[in-house]
Amino acid sequence: MARVNRLRIRAFLDRQFALAVLVLVVLAGVGGVLTYDAYAQPNTTVQTNEVTVWEADGSFTHGATVVDNETKTAGAFEPGATVQNRSVYFQSIMPVLNGTFRYGYAADSGELDATVRSRLVVRSVGRGRERPIEYWRQTRSLGREEVTLAPGERVRVPFSVNVTEAAATADQVRERVGDPGQTRASVNVTVALTGTAGGRDIDRTLQYALPVRIEGGVYRVDEAASTRAFTQPERVTVTESPGPLSAYGAPGLLALSLSGLVALAVARRGGRLTLTDTERAWVAYRDDRADFDDWISTVRLPAEAESLPVGEAGTLADLVNVAIDTDNAVLESPDGDTYHVVHDDFRYTFTAPSAPLAADSAPRASADAVADGSVRDEPDRGRDDGQPTTSAPSAAEERPD
């Protein structure tokens, strides 16, 4: 069956050569366009990313010195000792909170004029339905510093707050006004900046705060370090890598189409698409054999039938028509070479053509070779019954499928 299919394909390509060439040209064009899009013109998209231009860094350090008082600390804290960066300080023995605010910035270039102001804010705060209520506020300046900073440089601004004294003053105010709030304190720092950073003009004021919560005999200091990044949008073109289909399928389609065009042209030029008479007869026979299989039975004729007058059919289809018209079956010899219909003392026969050579590419004798005698026709050797002889396939020939 594979042999027959190959012959059918050759016959189709011979009949539809122009159509086959057109299809391959179209496929090659599609493969070429897809390959060009995947490699010569890759897909690109424009994305907007936020890029950091500069970063500002402000932080606090703090501590307190233990003072001597009438109620000894029982060895827990040595008078005159300094404790640093605690979360809790005792008002009675550590009344003064000393600290330093440090500020700097990072950028690839620039220069900033910085004015740093620090102040103590004490206020009374109560609870509200939606947000805290501030009953009153007191503000006192702690210091001021002006400096010009390059990237990586830092300014240090010290401060000192007597928290015990501030708490006592707040209690006096609360008793005088009678508010129900709680005392809150904080060291607030304002940094005013002008200049350039990272190639960008800067005119900005930054706020930092060190919260101090006064609760009974202690005050608590919260962490207050802060780093702020300042960004600007940047448009970036991103090249997308082709997917597997575009990366491999498109070049493969192009290569296969071009290879097919070359192979088709070579086959047409060498005459390998056109079927020989033997190949055409074989394909026609195999098609008829498949189409009329229901009408054919394998039976060996009795010797008496061999002596009946014989009528030869040109094709297996013609013999099947005789069987249909006479309401008989087509009888196939067990060797598969000859078919018979017996009717009214006549025997109608069809002998299957020889199968093409196995290579499908046996050299074909040219007209010149026949003319000059290099190829001679062999006489048919008739059978004893006077019928044409169908020889058994040689080793180089293929049996019928």
C-alpha positions as a Markdown table, in Angstrom:
| # | Residue | x | y | z |
|---|---|---|---|---|
| 1 | Met | 0.0 | 0.0 | 0.0 |
| 2 | Ala | 2.9 | 2.4 | 0.7 |
| 3 | Arg | 4.1 | 1.8 | -2.9 |
| 4 | Val | 0.7 | 2.7 | -4.3 |
| 5 | Asn | 0.5 | 5.9 | -2.1 |
| 6 | Arg | 3.9 | 7.1 | -3.3 |
| 7 | Leu | 2.8 | 6.6 | -6.9 |
| 8 | Arg | -0.4 | 8.5 | -6.3 |
| 9 | Ile | 1.5 | 11.4 | -4.7 |
| 10 | Arg | 3.9 | 11.5 | -7.7 |
| 11 | Ala | 0.9 | 11.5 | -10.1 |
| 12 | Phe | -0.8 | 14.2 | -8.1 |
| 13 | Leu | 2.3 | 16.4 | -8.1 |
| 14 | Asp | 2.8 | 15.9 | -11.8 |
| 15 | Arg | -0.8 | 16.9 | -12.5 |
| 16 | Gln | -0.8 | 19.8 | -10.0 |
| 17 | Phe | 2.8 | 20.9 | -10.3 |
| 18 | Ala | 1.9 | 24.6 | -10.5 |
| 19 | Leu | -0.4 | 24.4 | -7.5 |
| 20 | Ala | 2.3 | 22.6 | -5.5 |
| 21 | Val | 4.9 | 25.2 | -6.3 |
| 22 | Leu | 2.4 | 28.0 | -5.4 |
| 23 | Val | 1.7 | 26.4 | -2.0 |
| 24 | Leu | 5.4 | 25.9 | -1.2 |
| 25 | Val | 6.1 | 29.5 | -2.3 |
| 26 | Val | 3.3 | 30.8 | 0.0 |
| 27 | Leu | 4.6 | 28.7 | 2.9 |
| 28 | Ala | 8.1 | 29.9 | 2.3 |
| 29 | Gly | 6.9 | 33.5 | 2.3 |
| 30 | Val | 5.0 | 32.9 | 5.6 |
| 31 | Gly | 8.1 | 31.3 | 7.1 |
| 32 | Gly | 10.3 | 34.1 | 5.9 |
| 33 | Val | 8.0 | 36.8 | 7.3 |
| 34 | Leu | 7.7 | 35.1 | 10.7 |
| 35 | Thr | 11.4 | 34.5 | 10.9 |
| 36 | Tyr | 12.0 | 38.2 | 10.1 |
| 37 | Asp | 9.6 | 39.3 | 12.7 |
| 38 | Ala | 11.2 | 37.0 | 15.3 |
| 39 | Tyr | 14.8 | 37.9 | 14.7 |
| 40 | Ala | 15.2 | 41.0 | 12.5 |
| 41 | Gln | 12.3 | 42.9 | 14.0 |
| 42 | Pro | 11.9 | 41.5 | 17.5 |
| 43 | Asn | 8.9 | 42.6 | 19.5 |
| 44 | Thr | 9.6 | 45.5 | 21.9 |
| 45 | Thr | 7.5 | 47.1 | 24.5 |
| 46 | Val | 7.9 | 50.4 | 26.4 |
| 47 | Gln | 7.7 | 50.2 | 30.2 |
| 48 | Thr | 7.6 | 53.0 | 32.7 |
| 49 | Asn | 9.7 | 52.3 | 35.8 |
| 50 | Glu | 10.2 | 54.4 | 38.9 |
| 51 | Val | 13.9 | 55.1 | 39.2 |
| 52 | Thr | 15.5 | 56.3 | 42.4 |
| 53 | Val | 17.2 | 59.7 | 41.9 |
| 54 | Trp | 18.3 | 60.3 | 45.5 |
| 55 | Glu | 17.7 | 59.1 | 49.0 |
| 56 | Ala | 17.5 | 61.1 | 52.2 |
| 57 | Asp | 18.5 | 59.5 | 55.5 |
| 58 | Gly | 17.6 | 61.0 | 59.0 |
| 59 | Ser | 18.2 | 59.2 | 62.3 |
| 60 | Phe | 18.3 | 59.9 | 66.0 |
| 61 | Thr | 20.6 | 58.6 | 68.8 |
| 62 | His | 19.8 | 59.4 | 72.4 |
| 63 | Gly | 21.0 | 58.7 | 75.9 |
| 64 | Ala | 20.8 | 60.0 | 79.5 |
| 65 | Thr | 23.2 | 60.4 | 82.4 |
| 66 | Val | 22.4 | 58.9 | 85.8 |
| 67 | Val | 22.3 | 61.6 | 88.5 |
| 68 | Asp | 22.9 | 61.2 | 92.2 |
| 69 | Asn | 19.8 | 61.7 | 94.4 |
| 70 | Glu | 18.6 | 61.0 | 97.9 |
| 71 | Thr | 17.0 | 57.7 | 97.1 |
| 72 | Lys | 20.0 | 55.6 | 96.1 |
| 73 | Thr | 19.7 | 53.3 | 93.1 |
| 74 | Ala | 20.8 | 50.3 | 95.1 |
| 75 | Gly | 23.6 | 49.6 | 92.6 |
| 76 | Ala | 21.3 | 49.2 | 89.6 |
| 77 | Phe | 22.6 | 52.4 | 88.0 |
| 78 | Glu | 25.9 | 54.0 | 88.9 |
| 79 | Pro | 25.6 | 57.8 | 89.4 |
| 80 | Gly | 27.4 | 59.6 | 86.6 |
| 81 | Ala | 27.1 | 56.7 | 84.2 |
| 82 | Thr | 25.5 | 57.3 | 80.8 |
| 83 | Val | 23.0 | 54.9 | 79.3 |
| 84 | Gln | 22.3 | 55.1 | 75.6 |
| 85 | Asn | 19.5 | 54.2 | 73.1 |
| 86 | Arg | 17.2 | 52.7 | 75.7 |
| 87 | Ser | 13.5 | 52.4 | 75.1 |
| 88 | Val | 12.7 | 53.3 | 78.7 |
| 89 | Tyr | 14.3 | 56.0 | 81.0 |
| 90 | Phe | 13.6 | 56.8 | 84.6 |
| 91 | Gln | 12.6 | 60.4 | 85.3 |
| 92 | Ser | 13.9 | 60.5 | 88.9 |
| 93 | Ile | 17.5 | 59.4 | 88.1 |
| 94 | Met | 17.7 | 60.2 | 84.3 |
| 95 | Pro | 15.8 | 63.5 | 83.9 |
| 96 | Val | 17.6 | 64.8 | 80.9 |
| 97 | Leu | 17.5 | 63.2 | 77.5 |
| 98 | Asn | 20.5 | 64.0 | 75.4 |
| 99 | Gly | 20.6 | 63.1 | 71.7 |
| 100 | Thr | 21.9 | 63.8 | 68.2 |
| 101 | Phe | 20.0 | 64.0 | 65.0 |
| 102 | Arg | 22.1 | 62.9 | 61.9 |
| 103 | Tyr | 21.1 | 63.7 | 58.4 |
| 104 | Gly | 22.7 | 62.9 | 55.0 |
| 105 | Tyr | 21.7 | 61.9 | 51.5 |
| 106 | Ala | 22.8 | 59.6 | 48.7 |
| 107 | Ala | 22.9 | 60.5 | 45.0 |
| 108 | Asp | 25.3 | 60.0 | 42.1 |
| 109 | Ser | 26.0 | 63.8 | 42.1 |
| 110 | Gly | 24.8 | 67.1 | 43.5 |
| 111 | Glu | 25.1 | 69.6 | 46.3 |
| 112 | Leu | 22.4 | 70.6 | 48.9 |
| 113 | Asp | 22.2 | 73.5 | 51.2 |
| 114 | Ala | 20.5 | 72.2 | 54.4 |
| 115 | Thr | 19.0 | 74.2 | 57.2 |
| 116 | Val | 18.2 | 71.9 | 60.2 |
| 117 | Arg | 15.9 | 73.2 | 63.0 |
| 118 | Ser | 15.1 | 71.1 | 66.1 |
| 119 | Arg | 12.4 | 71.9 | 68.7 |
| 120 | Leu | 10.7 | 70.2 | 71.6 |
| 121 | Val | 6.9 | 69.8 | 71.3 |
| 122 | Val | 4.8 | 69.0 | 74.4 |
| 123 | Arg | 1.1 | 68.6 | 74.1 |
| 124 | Ser | -2.0 | 67.1 | 75.7 |
| 125 | Val | -3.9 | 64.6 | 73.6 |
| 126 | Gly | -7.2 | 62.9 | 74.2 |
| 127 | Arg | -9.3 | 60.3 | 72.3 |
| 128 | Gly | -11.8 | 61.5 | 69.7 |
| 129 | Arg | -14.4 | 59.5 | 67.7 |
| 130 | Glu | -12.4 | 59.6 | 64.5 |
| 131 | Arg | -9.0 | 61.0 | 65.4 |
| 132 | Pro | -7.1 | 62.1 | 68.5 |
| 133 | Ile | -8.0 | 65.5 | 70.0 |
| 134 | Glu | -5.2 | 67.9 | 70.8 |
| 135 | Tyr | -6.1 | 70.1 | 73.8 |
| 136 | Trp | -3.0 | 72.3 | 73.9 |
| 137 | Arg | 0.6 | 72.4 | 72.6 |
| 138 | Gln | 3.9 | 74.0 | 73.8 |
| 139 | Thr | 6.9 | 74.4 | 71.5 |
| 140 | Arg | 10.5 | 75.3 | 72.4 |
| 141 | Ser | 13.5 | 75.6 | 70.1 |
| 142 | Leu | 16.4 | 73.2 | 70.7 |
| 143 | Gly | 18.8 | 74.3 | 68.0 |
| 144 | Arg | 19.6 | 75.3 | 64.4 |
| 145 | Glu | 22.3 | 74.3 | 62.0 |
| 146 | Glu | 23.1 | 75.4 | 58.4 |
| 147 | Val | 25.4 | 73.4 | 56.2 |
| 148 | Thr | 26.2 | 72.5 | 52.6 |
| 149 | Leu | 26.3 | 68.8 | 52.0 |
| 150 | Ala | 27.7 | 66.7 | 49.2 |
| 151 | Pro | 26.4 | 63.1 | 48.6 |
| 152 | Gly | 27.5 | 60.9 | 51.4 |
| 153 | Glu | 28.3 | 63.7 | 53.9 |
| 154 | Arg | 26.3 | 64.0 | 57.1 |
| 155 | Val | 25.3 | 66.9 | 59.5 |
| 156 | Arg | 25.0 | 66.3 | 63.3 |
| 157 | Val | 22.7 | 68.4 | 65.3 |
| 158 | Pro | 22.7 | 67.8 | 69.1 |
| 159 | Phe | 19.7 | 68.4 | 71.4 |
| 160 | Ser | 19.0 | 68.2 | 75.1 |
| 161 | Val | 15.6 | 67.9 | 76.8 |
| 162 | Asn | 14.8 | 67.9 | 80.5 |
| 163 | Val | 11.9 | 65.4 | 80.3 |
| 164 | Thr | 11.2 | 65.5 | 84.0 |
| 165 | Glu | 10.9 | 69.3 | 84.0 |
| 166 | Ala | 8.8 | 69.2 | 80.8 |
| 167 | Ala | 6.4 | 66.6 | 82.4 |
| 168 | Ala | 6.0 | 68.8 | 85.5 |
| 169 | Thr | 5.2 | 71.8 | 83.5 |
| 170 | Ala | 2.7 | 69.8 | 81.5 |
| 171 | Asp | 1.0 | 68.6 | 84.7 |
| 172 | Gln | 0.7 | 72.2 | 85.9 |
| 173 | Val | -0.9 | 73.3 | 82.7 |
| 174 | Arg | -3.4 | 70.4 | 82.7 |
| 175 | Glu | -4.4 | 71.2 | 86.3 |
| 176 | Arg | -4.9 | 74.8 | 85.4 |
| 177 | Val | -7.0 | 74.2 | 82.3 |
| 178 | Gly | -8.6 | 71.0 | 83.6 |
| 179 | Asp | -8.2 | 69.0 | 80.3 |
| 180 | Pro | -8.6 | 65.2 | 80.5 |
| 181 | Gly | -5.8 | 64.4 | 78.0 |
| 182 | Gln | -2.4 | 62.6 | 78.3 |
| 183 | Thr | 1.0 | 64.3 | 78.0 |
| 184 | Arg | 2.9 | 63.6 | 74.8 |
| 185 | Ala | 6.3 | 65.0 | 73.9 |
| 186 | Ser | 8.5 | 64.7 | 70.8 |
| 187 | Val | 11.7 | 66.1 | 69.4 |
| 188 | Asn | 10.7 | 67.4 | 66.0 |
| 189 | Val | 13.4 | 68.2 | 63.3 |
| 190 | Thr | 12.8 | 70.1 | 60.1 |
| 191 | Val | 15.3 | 69.9 | 57.3 |
| 192 | Ala | 14.9 | 72.5 | 54.5 |
| 193 | Leu | 16.9 | 71.5 | 51.4 |
| 194 | Thr | 17.8 | 73.5 | 48.2 |
| 195 | Gly | 20.2 | 72.6 | 45.4 |
| 196 | Thr | 20.6 | 69.6 | 43.1 |
| 197 | Ala | 20.8 | 65.9 | 43.7 |
| 198 | Gly | 21.1 | 63.3 | 41.0 |
| 199 | Gly | 20.8 | 65.9 | 38.3 |
| 200 | Arg | 17.5 | 67.0 | 39.7 |
| 201 | Asp | 16.7 | 70.4 | 41.2 |
| 202 | Ile | 15.7 | 70.1 | 44.8 |
| 203 | Asp | 13.6 | 72.5 | 46.9 |
| 204 | Arg | 12.0 | 70.4 | 49.6 |
| 205 | Thr | 11.4 | 70.4 | 53.4 |
| 206 | Leu | 11.5 | 67.1 | 55.3 |
| 207 | Gln | 10.1 | 66.4 | 58.7 |
| 208 | Tyr | 11.5 | 64.0 | 61.3 |
| 209 | Ala | 10.3 | 63.2 | 64.9 |
| 210 | Leu | 11.5 | 61.4 | 67.9 |
| 211 | Pro | 8.4 | 60.5 | 70.0 |
| 212 | Val | 8.7 | 60.6 | 73.8 |
| 213 | Arg | 5.9 | 59.1 | 75.9 |
| 214 | Ile | 5.7 | 60.2 | 79.5 |
| 215 | Glu | 4.1 | 57.6 | 81.7 |
| 216 | Gly | 4.2 | 57.9 | 85.5 |
| 217 | Gly | 7.8 | 57.8 | 86.6 |
| 218 | Val | 9.3 | 56.8 | 83.3 |
| 219 | Tyr | 9.4 | 58.1 | 79.7 |
| 220 | Arg | 9.6 | 55.9 | 76.6 |
| 221 | Val | 11.5 | 56.8 | 73.5 |
| 222 | Asp | 10.4 | 55.2 | 70.2 |
| 223 | Glu | 12.6 | 54.3 | 67.2 |
| 224 | Ala | 12.6 | 57.1 | 64.7 |
| 225 | Ala | 15.1 | 56.3 | 61.9 |
| 226 | Ser | 13.8 | 57.2 | 58.4 |
| 227 | Thr | 15.1 | 56.7 | 54.9 |
| 228 | Arg | 13.1 | 58.2 | 52.1 |
| 229 | Ala | 13.7 | 57.5 | 48.4 |
| 230 | Phe | 12.8 | 60.1 | 45.8 |
| 231 | Thr | 12.0 | 58.7 | 42.3 |
| 232 | Gln | 11.1 | 59.8 | 38.9 |
| 233 | Pro | 9.5 | 57.8 | 36.0 |
| 234 | Glu | 11.7 | 56.5 | 33.3 |
| 235 | Arg | 10.6 | 54.9 | 30.1 |
| 236 | Val | 12.5 | 51.7 | 29.2 |
| 237 | Thr | 12.3 | 49.8 | 25.9 |
| 238 | Val | 12.2 | 46.0 | 26.6 |
| 239 | Thr | 12.9 | 43.5 | 23.9 |
| 240 | Glu | 10.8 | 40.4 | 24.2 |
| 241 | Ser | 12.5 | 37.1 | 23.3 |
| 242 | Pro | 10.7 | 35.1 | 20.6 |
| 243 | Gly | 8.7 | 32.1 | 21.8 |
| 244 | Pro | 9.5 | 28.5 | 20.8 |
| 245 | Leu | 7.0 | 28.7 | 17.9 |
| 246 | Ser | 8.6 | 31.8 | 16.4 |
| 247 | Ala | 12.1 | 30.9 | 17.3 |
| 248 | Tyr | 12.1 | 27.4 | 15.8 |
| 249 | Gly | 8.8 | 26.9 | 13.9 |
| 250 | Ala | 9.2 | 29.8 | 11.6 |
| 251 | Pro | 12.8 | 29.0 | 10.4 |
| 252 | Gly | 11.8 | 25.4 | 10.2 |
| 253 | Leu | 8.8 | 26.2 | 8.0 |
| 254 | Leu | 11.0 | 28.4 | 5.8 |
| 255 | Ala | 13.7 | 25.7 | 5.4 |
| 256 | Leu | 11.2 | 22.9 | 4.7 |
| 257 | Ser | 9.4 | 25.0 | 2.1 |
| 258 | Leu | 12.6 | 25.9 | 0.3 |
| 259 | Ser | 13.8 | 22.3 | 0.4 |
| 260 | Gly | 10.5 | 21.2 | -1.0 |
| 261 | Leu | 10.7 | 23.7 | -3.9 |
| 262 | Val | 14.2 | 22.5 | -4.7 |
| 263 | Ala | 13.2 | 18.8 | -4.5 |
| 264 | Leu | 10.1 | 19.4 | -6.6 |
| 265 | Ala | 12.1 | 21.2 | -9.3 |
| 266 | Val | 14.8 | 18.5 | -9.4 |
| 267 | Ala | 12.2 | 15.8 | -9.6 |
| 268 | Arg | 10.3 | 17.5 | -12.4 |
| 269 | Arg | 13.4 | 18.3 | -14.3 |
| 270 | Gly | 14.6 | 14.7 | -14.0 |
| 271 | Gly | 11.2 | 13.3 | -15.1 |
| 272 | Arg | 10.7 | 11.5 | -11.8 |
| 273 | Leu | 7.2 | 12.9 | -11.3 |
| 274 | Thr | 5.7 | 11.5 | -14.4 |
| 275 | Leu | 4.5 | 7.9 | -14.0 |
| 276 | Thr | 5.5 | 5.2 | -16.5 |
| 277 | Asp | 2.9 | 3.2 | -18.3 |
| 278 | Thr | 3.6 | 0.3 | -16.0 |
| 279 | Glu | 3.2 | 2.5 | -12.9 |
| 280 | Arg | -0.1 | 4.1 | -14.2 |
| 281 | Ala | -1.5 | 0.6 | -15.0 |
| 282 | Trp | -0.5 | -0.6 | -11.5 |
| 283 | Val | -2.1 | 2.3 | -9.7 |
| 284 | Ala | -5.3 | 1.9 | -11.7 |
| 285 | Tyr | -5.4 | -1.8 | -11.0 |
| 286 | Arg | -4.8 | -1.3 | -7.2 |
| 287 | Asp | -7.5 | 1.4 | -7.1 |
| 288 | Asp | -10.0 | -0.9 | -8.8 |
| 289 | Arg | -9.0 | -3.8 | -6.6 |
| 290 | Ala | -9.8 | -1.7 | -3.5 |
| 291 | Asp | -13.0 | -0.3 | -4.9 |
| 292 | Phe | -14.5 | -3.6 | -6.0 |
| 293 | Asp | -13.3 | -5.8 | -3.2 |
| 294 | Asp | -16.8 | -6.9 | -2.3 |
| 295 | Trp | -17.4 | -8.4 | -5.7 |
| 296 | Ile | -14.2 | -10.5 | -5.7 |
| 297 | Ser | -13.8 | -14.0 | -4.2 |
| 298 | Thr | -10.6 | -16.1 | -4.2 |
| 299 | Val | -11.4 | -19.4 | -6.0 |
| 300 | Arg | -9.2 | -21.7 | -8.1 |
| 301 | Leu | -11.0 | -22.5 | -11.4 |
| 302 | Pro | -11.6 | -26.2 | -12.2 |
| 303 | Ala | -9.7 | -27.7 | -15.1 |
| 304 | Glu | -12.9 | -27.7 | -17.2 |
| 305 | Ala | -13.2 | -24.0 | -17.0 |
| 306 | Glu | -9.7 | -23.5 | -18.5 |
| 307 | Ser | -11.0 | -24.9 | -21.8 |
| 308 | Leu | -13.9 | -22.4 | -22.2 |
| 309 | Pro | -13.7 | -19.7 | -24.8 |
| 310 | Val | -11.9 | -16.6 | -23.3 |
| 311 | Gly | -12.8 | -12.9 | -23.4 |
| 312 | Glu | -10.2 | -10.5 | -22.1 |
| 313 | Ala | -11.2 | -7.4 | -20.2 |
| 314 | Gly | -9.0 | -4.3 | -20.5 |
| 315 | Thr | -9.3 | -3.4 | -16.8 |
| 316 | Leu | -10.4 | -5.0 | -13.6 |
| 317 | Ala | -13.3 | -2.4 | -13.5 |
| 318 | Asp | -14.4 | -3.7 | -17.0 |
| 319 | Leu | -14.4 | -7.3 | -15.6 |
| 320 | Val | -16.4 | -6.2 | -12.6 |
| 321 | Asn | -19.0 | -4.6 | -14.9 |
| 322 | Val | -19.4 | -7.9 | -16.7 |
| 323 | Ala | -19.9 | -9.6 | -13.4 |
| 324 | Ile | -22.6 | -7.1 | -12.4 |
| 325 | Asp | -24.4 | -7.3 | -15.8 |
| 326 | Thr | -24.4 | -11.1 | -15.6 |
| 327 | Asp | -25.1 | -11.4 | -11.9 |
| 328 | Asn | -21.9 | -13.3 | -11.2 |
| 329 | Ala | -18.9 | -13.0 | -8.9 |
| 330 | Val | -15.4 | -12.1 | -9.9 |
| 331 | Leu | -13.1 | -15.1 | -9.2 |
| 332 | Glu | -9.5 | -14.3 | -8.2 |
| 333 | Ser | -6.9 | -16.9 | -8.7 |
| 334 | Pro | -5.1 | -17.9 | -5.5 |
| 335 | Asp | -1.9 | -16.5 | -6.9 |
| 336 | Gly | -3.6 | -13.1 | -7.1 |
| 337 | Asp | -2.6 | -12.5 | -10.8 |
| 338 | Thr | -5.7 | -13.4 | -12.8 |
| 339 | Tyr | -9.4 | -12.7 | -12.3 |
| 340 | His | -12.3 | -14.6 | -14.0 |
| 341 | Val | -16.0 | -14.3 | -14.6 |
| 342 | Val | -17.6 | -17.5 | -15.9 |
| 343 | His | -21.0 | -17.1 | -17.7 |
| 344 | Asp | -22.9 | -19.1 | -20.4 |
| 345 | Asp | -19.9 | -21.3 | -21.3 |
| 346 | Phe | -17.6 | -18.3 | -21.6 |
| 347 | Arg | -14.7 | -17.3 | -19.4 |
| 348 | Tyr | -14.0 | -13.6 | -19.2 |
| 349 | Thr | -10.5 | -12.7 | -17.7 |
| 350 | Phe | -8.3 | -9.9 | -16.6 |
| 351 | Thr | -4.6 | -10.3 | -15.8 |
| 352 | Ala | -3.1 | -8.0 | -13.3 |
| 353 | Pro | -0.2 | -5.8 | -14.5 |
| 354 | Ser | 3.2 | -6.4 | -13.2 |
| 355 | Ala | 4.2 | -4.4 | -10.1 |
| 356 | Pro | 6.8 | -1.6 | -10.7 |
| 357 | Leu | 10.3 | -2.2 | -9.6 |
| 358 | Ala | 10.9 | -1.9 | -5.8 |
| 359 | Ala | 13.1 | 1.2 | -6.2 |
| 360 | Asp | 10.4 | 3.0 | -8.1 |
| 361 | Ser | 13.3 | 4.4 | -10.1 |
| 362 | Ala | 14.4 | 1.8 | -12.6 |
| 363 | Pro | 16.2 | 3.3 | -15.6 |
| 364 | Arg | 13.7 | 3.9 | -18.4 |
| 365 | Ala | 14.8 | 3.1 | -21.9 |
| 366 | Ser | 14.9 | 6.1 | -24.1 |
| 367 | Ala | 13.7 | 6.2 | -27.7 |
| 368 | Asp | 17.3 | 6.5 | -28.9 |
| 369 | Ala | 18.2 | 3.3 | -27.0 |
| 370 | Val | 15.4 | 1.4 | -28.6 |
| 371 | Ala | 16.2 | 2.8 | -32.1 |
| 372 | Asp | 19.9 | 1.8 | -32.0 |
| 373 | Gly | 19.1 | -1.7 | -30.8 |
| 374 | Ser | 20.6 | -1.4 | -27.4 |
| 375 | Val | 17.2 | -2.3 | -25.9 |
| 376 | Arg | 15.4 | -5.2 | -27.5 |
| 377 | Asp | 11.8 | -6.3 | -27.0 |
| 378 | Glu | 11.6 | -9.8 | -25.6 |
| 379 | Pro | 9.0 | -12.0 | -27.3 |
| 380 | Asp | 6.1 | -13.1 | -25.1 |
| 381 | Arg | 6.2 | -16.8 | -24.2 |
| 382 | Gly | 2.6 | -17.9 | -24.4 |
| 383 | Arg | 1.1 | -20.4 | -22.1 |
| 384 | Asp | -0.1 | -23.8 | -23.3 |
| 385 | Asp | -3.7 | -22.6 | -23.2 |
| 386 | Gly | -3.0 | -19.8 | -25.6 |
| 387 | Gln | -3.5 | -17.0 | -23.0 |
| 388 | Pro | -1.0 | -14.2 | -22.3 |
| 389 | Thr | 1.5 | -15.1 | -19.7 |
| 390 | Thr | 1.9 | -13.1 | -16.4 |
| 391 | Ser | 5.3 | -13.9 | -15.0 |
| 392 | Ala | 5.8 | -14.2 | -11.2 |
| 393 | Pro | 7.6 | -11.1 | -9.7 |
| 394 | Ser | 11.3 | -11.4 | -9.7 |
| 395 | Ala | 13.5 | -10.6 | -6.7 |
| 396 | Ala | 13.6 | -7.0 | -7.9 |
| 397 | Glu | 9.8 | -6.8 | -8.2 |
| 398 | Glu | 7.2 | -6.3 | -5.5 |
| 399 | Arg | 4.3 | -8.6 | -4.9 |
| 400 | Pro | 0.8 | -6.9 | -5.1 |
| 401 | Asp | -0.2 | -5.2 | -1.9 |
